[in-house]
Amino acid sequence: MKGAKKAAAAKSSKNKRSVMPEKTAKTAAKAAAAKPAAAKVAPKTAAAPKPAAPKAAVPAAAPKVAAKPAVPSRPEEKKVVTQRQGFKANEFVVYPAHGVGQILAIEEQEIAGAKLELFVINFMKDKMTLRVPTAKVANVGMRKLSEPALVKKALETLKGRARVKRTMWSRRAQEYEAKINSGDIVAIAEVVRDLYRSESQPEQSYSERQLYEAALDRLSREIAVVQHSTETEAIKEIEGQLAKSPRRGAKAESAEGDAEGDADGEDLDNDGDDTAVEDEAA
């Protein structure tokens, strides 16, 4: 009996020993299987940052930097066009204080360390060259030539009745001079109309003649350039229009005009007789 028990105990111990190696083998296999899995994961995580490197290296900002210089140039071009007011070289313009002139060039000069753009304007008849800053053309009143429709209106003005204010000649002379230097072609035509004297009328005083010739010169020059004719032809056209203007010769009409002028206190029909006497007295 005792021997049988010993044999059974020995068998059970053998069985235990044989089971243990099996368990250890299984755990070892599991561990071995876990190690390659970790190894597989490791290369994936290590390879992840590789695609990020080329993305950061893409020169996306390069085209933007190249396009930036073109943006500030547009406002500069607009500024230049605005300053020049659409005037170009070789164009005829009207400068109020001197009449019709031609832009010979647009040049730059450095004055007190600052660059200044200038219109070089030539007044051929006066043998004078004027330099006007492009930024000041609006202030000085420089303008383009009148449209043909406006020239026609000025010529129609010449056919109207002369209007003369009953004031001292010195004051009227200032008003005429202001109209001449305004550069307004219709206002200049009004001066020509009011100071015109026909052959049947008394001669003008020296100051009247000077203002009349100045206004006639400004008007004829612009009409000649607009109509592509000579100044002589323009003067003949002006005088032809003046000849159509109504002239009062009868004493009754003259008296009636004087009465209307006294009542208004402003305008009189220019008969020439009384006006000439008043001019000389003034």
C-alpha positions as a LaTeX table, in Angstrom:
\begin{tabular}{lrrr}
\hline
Residue & $x$ (\AA) & $y$ (\AA) & $z$ (\AA) \\
\hline
Met1 & 0.00 & 0.00 & 0.00 \\
Lys2 & 2.68 & 2.34 & 0.92 \\
Gly3 & 4.46 & 1.59 & $-2.33$ \\
Ala4 & 1.38 & 2.32 & $-4.35$ \\
Lys5 & 0.96 & 5.71 & $-2.72$ \\
Lys6 & 4.55 & 6.61 & $-3.43$ \\
Ala7 & 4.14 & 5.69 & $-7.07$ \\
Ala8 & 0.99 & 7.81 & $-7.37$ \\
Ala9 & 2.71 & 10.81 & $-5.78$ \\
Ala10 & 5.61 & 10.43 & $-8.17$ \\
Lys11 & 3.25 & 10.42 & $-11.17$ \\
Ser12 & 1.45 & 13.54 & $-9.98$ \\
Ser13 & 4.75 & 15.36 & $-9.51$ \\
Lys14 & 5.79 & 14.36 & $-13.02$ \\
Asn15 & 2.49 & 15.61 & $-14.38$ \\
Lys16 & 2.96 & 18.97 & $-12.61$ \\
Arg17 & 6.41 & 19.33 & $-13.99$ \\
Ser18 & 5.22 & 18.57 & $-17.48$ \\
Val19 & 2.38 & 21.13 & $-17.20$ \\
Met20 & 4.63 & 23.94 & $-15.98$ \\
Pro21 & 6.88 & 23.85 & $-19.01$ \\
Glu22 & 3.77 & 23.97 & $-21.23$ \\
Lys23 & 2.49 & 27.07 & $-19.44$ \\
Thr24 & 5.84 & 28.76 & $-19.55$ \\
Ala25 & 6.08 & 27.92 & $-23.26$ \\
Lys26 & 2.71 & 29.50 & $-23.89$ \\
Thr27 & 3.59 & 32.69 & $-21.98$ \\
Ala28 & 6.91 & 32.84 & $-23.84$ \\
Ala29 & 5.05 & 32.51 & $-27.13$ \\
Lys30 & 2.68 & 35.28 & $-26.13$ \\
Ala31 & 5.57 & 37.50 & $-25.14$ \\
Ala32 & 7.31 & 36.74 & $-28.43$ \\
Ala33 & 4.11 & 37.59 & $-30.31$ \\
Ala34 & 3.77 & 40.87 & $-28.38$ \\
Lys35 & 7.35 & 41.95 & $-29.17$ \\
Pro36 & 7.01 & 41.92 & $-32.97$ \\
Ala37 & 3.68 & 43.72 & $-32.68$ \\
Ala38 & 5.35 & 46.49 & $-30.74$ \\
Ala39 & 8.12 & 46.48 & $-33.27$ \\
Lys40 & 5.57 & 46.86 & $-36.05$ \\
Val41 & 3.90 & 49.77 & $-34.32$ \\
Ala42 & 7.21 & 51.48 & $-33.69$ \\
Pro43 & 8.15 & 51.90 & $-37.35$ \\
Lys44 & 4.66 & 53.32 & $-38.13$ \\
Thr45 & 4.97 & 56.01 & $-35.48$ \\
Ala46 & 8.52 & 56.73 & $-36.55$ \\
Ala47 & 7.53 & 57.08 & $-40.22$ \\
Ala48 & 4.63 & 59.49 & $-39.48$ \\
Pro49 & 6.73 & 62.72 & $-39.28$ \\
Lys50 & 8.34 & 62.07 & $-42.69$ \\
Pro51 & 5.44 & 63.44 & $-44.83$ \\
Ala52 & 5.22 & 66.55 & $-42.61$ \\
Ala53 & 8.73 & 67.67 & $-43.63$ \\
Pro54 & 7.96 & 68.20 & $-47.35$ \\
Lys55 & 4.77 & 70.13 & $-46.51$ \\
Ala56 & 6.69 & 72.66 & $-44.47$ \\
Ala57 & 9.30 & 72.96 & $-47.23$ \\
Val58 & 6.74 & 74.00 & $-49.92$ \\
Pro59 & 7.47 & 77.68 & $-50.89$ \\
Ala60 & 3.83 & 78.82 & $-50.73$ \\
Ala61 & 4.74 & 82.42 & $-49.84$ \\
Ala62 & 7.00 & 82.92 & $-52.89$ \\
Pro63 & 4.27 & 83.90 & $-55.39$ \\
Lys64 & 2.62 & 86.27 & $-52.87$ \\
Val65 & 5.88 & 88.17 & $-52.35$ \\
Ala66 & 6.29 & 88.52 & $-56.13$ \\
Ala67 & 2.77 & 89.94 & $-56.51$ \\
Lys68 & 3.10 & 92.58 & $-53.75$ \\
Pro69 & 5.19 & 95.14 & $-55.72$ \\
Ala70 & 2.40 & 95.48 & $-58.33$ \\
Val71 & $-0.16$ & 96.67 & $-55.73$ \\
Pro72 & 1.42 & 100.03 & $-54.75$ \\
Ser73 & 2.04 & 100.98 & $-58.40$ \\
Arg74 & $-1.69$ & 101.39 & $-59.12$ \\
Pro75 & $-2.31$ & 104.20 & $-56.61$ \\
Glu76 & 0.79 & 105.99 & $-57.90$ \\
Glu77 & $-0.53$ & 105.85 & $-61.48$ \\
Lys78 & $-3.92$ & 107.17 & $-60.34$ \\
Lys79 & $-2.19$ & 109.95 & $-58.42$ \\
Val80 & $-0.21$ & 111.03 & $-61.49$ \\
Val81 & $-3.34$ & 111.05 & $-63.68$ \\
Thr82 & $-5.23$ & 113.03 & $-61.02$ \\
Gln83 & $-2.45$ & 115.63 & $-60.72$ \\
Arg84 & $-2.22$ & 116.14 & $-64.49$ \\
Gln85 & $-6.01$ & 116.52 & $-64.82$ \\
Gly86 & $-5.90$ & 114.71 & $-68.17$ \\
Phe87 & $-3.53$ & 117.22 & $-69.80$ \\
Lys88 & $-0.94$ & 115.80 & $-72.22$ \\
Ala89 & 2.14 & 117.02 & $-74.06$ \\
Asn90 & 1.58 & 118.90 & $-77.35$ \\
Glu91 & $-1.98$ & 119.78 & $-76.27$ \\
Phe92 & $-3.38$ & 123.32 & $-76.52$ \\
Val93 & $-4.76$ & 124.69 & $-73.25$ \\
Val94 & $-6.17$ & 127.95 & $-71.92$ \\
Tyr95 & $-4.25$ & 129.63 & $-69.10$ \\
Pro96 & $-6.54$ & 132.40 & $-67.74$ \\
Ala97 & $-3.85$ & 135.02 & $-67.24$ \\
His98 & $-2.20$ & 134.53 & $-70.65$ \\
Gly99 & $-4.74$ & 132.91 & $-72.98$ \\
Val100 & $-4.12$ & 129.96 & $-75.31$ \\
Gly101 & $-0.82$ & 128.12 & $-75.03$ \\
Gln102 & 0.64 & 124.73 & $-75.95$ \\
Ile103 & 2.11 & 122.16 & $-73.56$ \\
Leu104 & 5.58 & 121.44 & $-74.95$ \\
Ala105 & 6.58 & 118.85 & $-72.36$ \\
Ile106 & 6.01 & 117.48 & $-68.87$ \\
Glu107 & 9.25 & 117.52 & $-66.91$ \\
Glu108 & 10.52 & 116.95 & $-63.38$ \\
Gln109 & 12.66 & 119.33 & $-61.38$ \\
Glu110 & 14.18 & 118.98 & $-57.94$ \\
Ile111 & 13.42 & 121.98 & $-55.75$ \\
Ala112 & 14.58 & 122.08 & $-52.11$ \\
Gly113 & 15.25 & 118.33 & $-52.21$ \\
Ala114 & 11.76 & 117.47 & $-53.45$ \\
Lys115 & 10.83 & 116.35 & $-56.96$ \\
Leu116 & 8.25 & 118.54 & $-58.68$ \\
Glu117 & 6.41 & 117.72 & $-61.90$ \\
Leu118 & 5.82 & 120.69 & $-64.22$ \\
Phe119 & 3.90 & 121.52 & $-67.39$ \\
Val120 & 6.09 & 123.48 & $-69.82$ \\
Ile121 & 3.63 & 125.77 & $-71.64$ \\
Asn122 & 4.63 & 127.91 & $-74.61$ \\
Phe123 & 2.73 & 131.08 & $-75.60$ \\
Met124 & 4.04 & 131.57 & $-79.12$ \\
Lys125 & 2.47 & 134.96 & $-79.83$ \\
Asp126 & 3.78 & 136.43 & $-76.56$ \\
Lys127 & 7.15 & 134.64 & $-77.00$ \\
Met128 & 6.88 & 133.35 & $-73.45$ \\
Thr129 & 7.37 & 129.95 & $-71.78$ \\
Leu130 & 5.63 & 129.19 & $-68.51$ \\
Arg131 & 6.24 & 126.29 & $-66.09$ \\
Val132 & 3.21 & 125.29 & $-64.05$ \\
Pro133 & 3.26 & 122.54 & $-61.34$ \\
Thr134 & 0.90 & 119.75 & $-62.36$ \\
Ala135 & $-0.62$ & 119.73 & $-58.88$ \\
Lys136 & $-1.58$ & 123.43 & $-59.20$ \\
Val137 & $-3.44$ & 123.44 & $-62.53$ \\
Ala138 & $-6.83$ & 123.43 & $-60.80$ \\
Asn139 & $-5.85$ & 126.35 & $-58.55$ \\
Val140 & $-4.65$ & 128.55 & $-61.42$ \\
Gly141 & $-7.75$ & 127.73 & $-63.50$ \\
Met142 & $-5.97$ & 126.14 & $-66.44$ \\
Arg143 & $-8.48$ & 124.36 & $-68.67$ \\
Lys144 & $-8.84$ & 122.52 & $-71.94$ \\
Leu145 & $-10.05$ & 124.27 & $-75.09$ \\
Ser146 & $-13.76$ & 125.05 & $-75.28$ \\
Glu147 & $-16.06$ & 122.62 & $-77.06$ \\
Pro148 & $-17.42$ & 123.76 & $-80.47$ \\
Ala149 & $-20.88$ & 124.22 & $-78.91$ \\
Leu150 & $-19.46$ & 126.68 & $-76.36$ \\
Val151 & $-17.59$ & 128.55 & $-79.08$ \\
Lys152 & $-20.87$ & 128.87 & $-80.98$ \\
Lys153 & $-22.51$ & 130.29 & $-77.84$ \\
Ala154 & $-19.74$ & 132.89 & $-77.51$ \\
Leu155 & $-20.22$ & 133.94 & $-81.13$ \\
Glu156 & $-23.96$ & 134.27 & $-80.54$ \\
Thr157 & $-23.20$ & 136.50 & $-77.54$ \\
Leu158 & $-21.44$ & 138.94 & $-79.84$ \\
Lys159 & $-24.72$ & 139.58 & $-81.67$ \\
Gly160 & $-26.48$ & 140.74 & $-78.50$ \\
Arg161 & $-27.05$ & 144.32 & $-77.40$ \\
Ala162 & $-24.14$ & 145.93 & $-75.57$ \\
Arg163 & $-24.74$ & 146.39 & $-71.86$ \\
Val164 & $-22.84$ & 149.11 & $-70.01$ \\
Lys165 & $-23.22$ & 149.87 & $-66.30$ \\
Arg166 & $-23.63$ & 153.51 & $-65.27$ \\
Thr167 & $-20.63$ & 153.54 & $-62.97$ \\
Met168 & $-17.20$ & 155.17 & $-63.01$ \\
Trp169 & $-14.89$ & 153.90 & $-65.73$ \\
Ser170 & $-12.24$ & 152.75 & $-63.28$ \\
Arg171 & $-14.70$ & 150.34 & $-61.70$ \\
Arg172 & $-15.98$ & 149.09 & $-65.05$ \\
Ala173 & $-12.40$ & 148.63 & $-66.27$ \\
Gln174 & $-11.69$ & 146.36 & $-63.29$ \\
Glu175 & $-14.77$ & 144.29 & $-64.08$ \\
Tyr176 & $-13.77$ & 143.95 & $-67.74$ \\
Glu177 & $-10.25$ & 142.96 & $-66.78$ \\
Ala178 & $-11.57$ & 140.33 & $-64.34$ \\
Lys179 & $-13.72$ & 138.83 & $-67.11$ \\
Ile180 & $-10.76$ & 138.71 & $-69.51$ \\
Asn181 & $-8.55$ & 136.97 & $-66.95$ \\
Ser182 & $-11.29$ & 134.54 & $-65.91$ \\
Gly183 & $-10.60$ & 132.36 & $-68.95$ \\
Asp184 & $-14.35$ & 132.02 & $-69.59$ \\
Ile185 & $-14.84$ & 132.33 & $-73.36$ \\
Val186 & $-18.42$ & 133.62 & $-73.01$ \\
Ala187 & $-17.39$ & 136.29 & $-70.47$ \\
Ile188 & $-14.58$ & 137.40 & $-72.80$ \\
Ala189 & $-17.09$ & 137.62 & $-75.65$ \\
Glu190 & $-19.24$ & 139.90 & $-73.48$ \\
Val191 & $-16.28$ & 142.28 & $-73.03$ \\
Val192 & $-15.69$ & 142.35 & $-76.80$ \\
Arg193 & $-19.38$ & 143.05 & $-77.38$ \\
Asp194 & $-19.61$ & 145.84 & $-74.79$ \\
Leu195 & $-16.42$ & 147.65 & $-75.85$ \\
Tyr196 & $-16.88$ & 147.31 & $-79.60$ \\
Arg197 & $-17.26$ & 150.56 & $-81.58$ \\
Ser198 & $-18.45$ & 150.66 & $-85.16$ \\
Glu199 & $-17.21$ & 153.26 & $-87.65$ \\
Ser200 & $-20.31$ & 155.37 & $-87.09$ \\
Gln201 & $-19.69$ & 155.53 & $-83.34$ \\
Pro202 & $-17.21$ & 157.74 & $-81.47$ \\
Glu203 & $-13.67$ & 156.46 & $-81.05$ \\
Gln204 & $-12.69$ & 154.62 & $-77.91$ \\
Ser205 & $-10.49$ & 156.05 & $-75.22$ \\
Tyr206 & $-6.99$ & 154.61 & $-74.88$ \\
Ser207 & $-7.85$ & 152.41 & $-71.89$ \\
Glu208 & $-11.03$ & 151.16 & $-73.60$ \\
Arg209 & $-9.07$ & 150.28 & $-76.71$ \\
Gln210 & $-6.49$ & 148.36 & $-74.70$ \\
Leu211 & $-9.10$ & 146.22 & $-72.96$ \\
Tyr212 & $-10.99$ & 145.66 & $-76.21$ \\
Glu213 & $-7.87$ & 144.46 & $-78.02$ \\
Ala214 & $-6.89$ & 142.19 & $-75.11$ \\
Ala215 & $-10.34$ & 140.57 & $-75.09$ \\
Leu216 & $-10.41$ & 140.30 & $-78.91$ \\
Asp217 & $-6.96$ & 138.66 & $-78.89$ \\
Arg218 & $-7.95$ & 136.03 & $-76.28$ \\
Leu219 & $-11.22$ & 135.26 & $-78.07$ \\
Ser220 & $-9.78$ & 135.04 & $-81.58$ \\
Arg221 & $-6.89$ & 132.81 & $-80.52$ \\
Glu222 & $-9.15$ & 130.21 & $-78.93$ \\
Ile223 & $-11.66$ & 130.27 & $-81.80$ \\
Ala224 & $-8.81$ & 129.83 & $-84.31$ \\
Val225 & $-7.40$ & 126.77 & $-82.50$ \\
Val226 & $-10.80$ & 125.15 & $-81.97$ \\
Gln227 & $-11.89$ & 125.72 & $-85.59$ \\
His228 & $-8.42$ & 124.94 & $-87.03$ \\
Ser229 & $-8.25$ & 128.32 & $-88.76$ \\
Thr230 & $-5.97$ & 131.36 & $-88.60$ \\
Glu231 & $-6.37$ & 134.24 & $-86.17$ \\
Thr232 & $-7.12$ & 136.60 & $-89.05$ \\
Glu233 & $-10.03$ & 134.42 & $-90.13$ \\
Ala234 & $-11.26$ & 134.20 & $-86.53$ \\
Ile235 & $-11.16$ & 138.02 & $-86.17$ \\
Lys236 & $-13.16$ & 138.43 & $-89.39$ \\
Glu237 & $-15.77$ & 136.02 & $-88.06$ \\
Ile238 & $-15.96$ & 137.91 & $-84.75$ \\
Glu239 & $-16.33$ & 141.27 & $-86.49$ \\
Gly240 & $-19.00$ & 139.81 & $-88.74$ \\
Gln241 & $-21.00$ & 138.77 & $-85.67$ \\
Leu242 & $-20.49$ & 142.19 & $-84.04$ \\
Ala243 & $-21.82$ & 143.89 & $-87.16$ \\
Lys244 & $-25.12$ & 142.05 & $-86.64$ \\
Ser245 & $-25.58$ & 143.47 & $-83.15$ \\
Pro246 & $-28.34$ & 146.10 & $-82.78$ \\
Arg247 & $-27.13$ & 149.71 & $-82.50$ \\
Arg248 & $-29.44$ & 152.50 & $-81.39$ \\
Gly249 & $-28.98$ & 155.80 & $-83.25$ \\
Ala250 & $-32.23$ & 157.71 & $-82.70$ \\
Lys251 & $-32.30$ & 160.29 & $-79.92$ \\
Ala252 & $-35.66$ & 159.08 & $-78.68$ \\
Glu253 & $-34.37$ & 155.55 & $-78.31$ \\
Ser254 & $-31.25$ & 156.85 & $-76.62$ \\
Ala255 & $-33.29$ & 158.84 & $-74.11$ \\
Glu256 & $-35.51$ & 155.85 & $-73.48$ \\
Gly257 & $-32.45$ & 153.71 & $-72.83$ \\
Asp258 & $-31.00$ & 156.27 & $-70.41$ \\
Ala259 & $-34.28$ & 156.38 & $-68.49$ \\
Glu260 & $-34.35$ & 152.59 & $-68.21$ \\
Gly261 & $-30.73$ & 152.62 & $-67.06$ \\
Asp262 & $-31.43$ & 155.22 & $-64.37$ \\
Ala263 & $-34.40$ & 153.22 & $-63.12$ \\
Asp264 & $-32.43$ & 149.97 & $-62.94$ \\
Gly265 & $-29.30$ & 151.60 & $-61.62$ \\
Glu266 & $-27.27$ & 148.95 & $-63.44$ \\
Asp267 & $-27.43$ & 148.49 & $-67.22$ \\
Leu268 & $-27.62$ & 150.90 & $-70.13$ \\
Asp269 & $-27.59$ & 150.37 & $-73.86$ \\
Asn270 & $-24.23$ & 151.48 & $-75.17$ \\
Asp271 & $-25.00$ & 154.38 & $-77.52$ \\
Gly272 & $-21.46$ & 155.69 & $-77.43$ \\
Asp273 & $-22.12$ & 159.46 & $-77.09$ \\
Asp274 & $-22.96$ & 159.86 & $-73.42$ \\
Thr275 & $-20.71$ & 156.99 & $-72.45$ \\
Ala276 & $-17.69$ & 158.53 & $-74.16$ \\
Val277 & $-18.22$ & 161.82 & $-72.33$ \\
Glu278 & $-18.51$ & 160.05 & $-69.00$ \\
Asp279 & $-15.36$ & 158.05 & $-69.74$ \\
Glu280 & $-13.33$ & 161.14 & $-70.45$ \\
Ala281 & $-14.65$ & 162.84 & $-67.32$ \\
Ala282 & $-13.74$ & 159.83 & $-65.23$ \\
\hline
\end{tabular}
